[in-house]
Amino acid sequence: MRLGSSFLFVLACVGCAAQPERSATPVVDVAAPVAASARADGASEDTAWRDADHDRIPDDRDLCPSEPEDQDGFTDDDGCPDLDNDGDGVADANDHCPDEAENRDGFEDEDGCPETSKTLAKRAFKEALAASDRGDFAEARRLFEEAYRILPGDVVFFHLAATALAQRDHDAACRYYKQWRASPTAQTKPRGISALDACP
């Protein structure tokens, strides 16, 4: 009887060794990591930074995702190209003053720059000389006066005196000539109008 019991015990132990030891903790399969994790808004990480126009502004913040921002220092964060920063109708590519609007006064409007008083006076003076050359002294006098009104300068008095003299308006010619001669800078100019030197 003892031999039989021992034999059965050995067989039982051999059977135990043949079976793998079971753990009390269940085995959990770990899935491989997903290539692109999903975001809360439904977009994947690989589409989170999309920049279709390659202007370094992500499409979700780009108001013009198919047109690249021109990065010129003027509202560069909206993603839209600003082809005419100052809105004066002259494209920045041709605008000499892209951040200052042209004043559309009919004088050099294509350069995109607002004309200064000096520029406007210079224009009137130049047009006055042209009018004088063609013998239109009334127009020349008007333009010389406009040039002086925009930007006073003693040289205009000299031309006004000459123009008034050409119109045979001796009193006005003398008045302008005396104003010119009274200017400190005019005294050094080696020019004069002999017909007006005797003005009272």
C-alpha positions in Angstrom: 0.0 0.0 0.0 2.8 2.4 0.8 4.5 1.9 -2.5 1.3 2.6 -4.4 0.7 5.8 -2.6 4.2 7.0 -3.2 4.0 6.2 -6.9 0.8 8.2 -7.2 2.3 11.1 -5.4 5.3 11.2 -7.8 3.0 11.1 -10.8 1.0 13.9 -9.4 4.1 16.0 -8.9 5.3 15.3 -12.4 2.0 16.5 -13.8 2.3 19.7 -11.7 5.7 20.4 -13.2 4.5 20.0 -16.7 1.9 22.8 -16.3 3.0 26.4 -16.3 2.6 28.3 -13.1 -0.5 30.5 -13.1 -0.5 34.0 -11.9 -3.3 35.6 -9.9 -2.9 38.8 -12.0 -4.6 38.7 -15.4 -2.3 39.2 -18.5 -3.2 42.4 -20.5 -2.1 42.8 -24.1 -0.4 46.2 -24.7 -1.3 47.6 -28.2 1.5 49.1 -30.3 1.5 53.0 -30.1 -0.7 54.7 -32.7 1.4 56.7 -35.2 -0.7 59.9 -34.8 -2.7 60.3 -31.6 -6.1 61.9 -31.9 -6.6 65.5 -30.7 -9.7 66.7 -28.8 -10.8 68.7 -31.9 -10.7 65.6 -34.1 -7.5 66.5 -35.9 -4.5 64.2 -35.7 -1.1 65.5 -34.5 0.3 65.3 -38.1 -2.4 67.7 -39.3 -2.3 70.0 -36.3 0.5 72.1 -37.9 -0.7 72.5 -41.5 0.6 75.4 -43.5 -0.6 75.1 -47.1 0.9 78.3 -48.3 4.2 77.9 -46.4 4.1 81.3 -44.7 4.8 79.9 -41.2 1.3 80.7 -40.0 -0.7 77.5 -39.3 -3.9 77.1 -41.4 -6.1 77.1 -38.4 -5.0 80.8 -37.7 -4.4 81.8 -41.3 -7.1 84.0 -42.8 -5.7 83.4 -46.3 -4.4 79.8 -46.1 -3.8 79.6 -49.9 -2.0 82.9 -50.2 1.3 83.4 -48.3 1.7 86.4 -46.0 4.2 88.9 -47.4 6.0 89.4 -44.1 6.6 93.2 -44.5 6.1 94.2 -40.9 2.4 95.2 -41.6 -0.3 93.0 -40.0 1.9 89.9 -40.6 0.0 87.8 -38.1 -3.2 87.4 -40.1 -1.6 85.3 -42.9 -2.9 87.5 -45.7 -0.6 89.3 -48.1 -0.8 93.1 -47.8 -0.2 94.3 -51.3 -1.1 97.9 -50.6 -0.3 98.7 -46.9 -1.5 102.3 -47.0 -4.5 101.6 -49.2 -3.7 104.4 -51.6 -4.2 102.4 -54.7 -0.5 102.2 -55.5 0.8 98.6 -55.0 3.7 98.3 -52.5 5.9 97.0 -55.2 5.7 100.4 -56.9 5.0 102.6 -53.9 8.0 104.7 -52.7 6.1 105.4 -49.5 4.2 102.1 -48.7 3.2 103.2 -45.3 2.1 106.8 -46.2 -0.9 107.3 -48.5 -0.6 109.2 -51.7 -2.7 112.4 -51.5 -4.1 112.3 -55.1 -3.6 115.9 -56.0 -2.8 115.3 -59.7 1.0 115.7 -59.1 3.2 112.6 -59.2 0.4 110.5 -57.9 2.0 107.3 -59.3 4.9 107.4 -56.8 2.6 106.6 -53.9 4.1 109.4 -51.7 2.1 112.3 -50.3 3.4 115.6 -51.6 5.0 118.0 -49.0 4.7 121.7 -49.0 8.1 122.0 -50.6 7.1 119.6 -53.4 3.9 121.5 -54.1 5.6 124.9 -54.1 8.3 123.5 -56.4 5.6 122.3 -58.8 3.8 125.6 -58.8 7.1 127.5 -59.3 8.1 125.2 -62.2 4.7 125.6 -63.9 5.0 129.4 -63.4 8.3 129.5 -65.2 6.8 127.5 -68.0 3.9 129.9 -68.3 6.3 132.8 -68.3 8.4 131.2 -71.1 5.3 130.9 -73.3 4.3 134.5 -72.6 1.3 133.8 -70.4 2.3 136.3 -67.7 -1.1 136.3 -66.0 -0.9 132.5 -65.4 2.8 132.8 -64.4 2.0 135.5 -61.8 -0.9 133.4 -60.4 1.4 130.4 -60.1 4.3 132.4 -58.5 1.8 133.7 -56.0 0.6 130.2 -55.3 4.1 129.0 -54.8 4.8 131.8 -52.3 1.5 131.0 -50.5 2.4 127.4 -50.1 6.0 128.0 -49.1 7.2 131.6 -48.7 10.6 132.3 -50.2 12.3 135.5 -51.3 13.3 134.1 -54.8 9.6 134.1 -55.7 9.4 137.9 -55.2 12.1 138.4 -57.8 10.1 136.4 -60.4 6.9 138.1 -59.4 8.6 141.5 -60.0 9.8 140.4 -63.4 6.4 139.0 -64.3 4.5 142.1 -63.1 6.9 144.2 -65.2 6.2 142.1 -68.2 2.5 142.8 -67.6 3.4 146.6 -67.4 2.1 146.7 -63.9 5.0 148.9 -62.6 3.6 149.5 -59.2 3.2 145.8 -58.4 6.6 145.2 -60.0 8.2 147.7 -57.7 6.4 146.3 -54.6 7.7 142.8 -55.3 11.2 144.0 -56.2 11.5 145.9 -53.0 10.4 142.8 -51.0 13.0 140.8 -52.8 15.8 143.4 -52.1 14.8 143.6 -48.5 15.5 139.9 -48.0 18.9 139.2 -46.4 19.6 136.4 -48.8 18.6 138.4 -51.8 21.3 141.0 -51.2 24.0 138.5 -52.0 22.5 137.4 -55.3 24.4 138.9 -58.3 21.3 139.7 -60.2 18.8 142.4 -60.4 16.3 144.2 -62.7 17.7 147.5 -63.8 14.3 148.9 -64.8 13.3 148.5 -61.2 16.4 149.7 -59.4 14.9 153.2 -59.3 11.7 152.1 -57.7 10.7 154.5 -54.9 
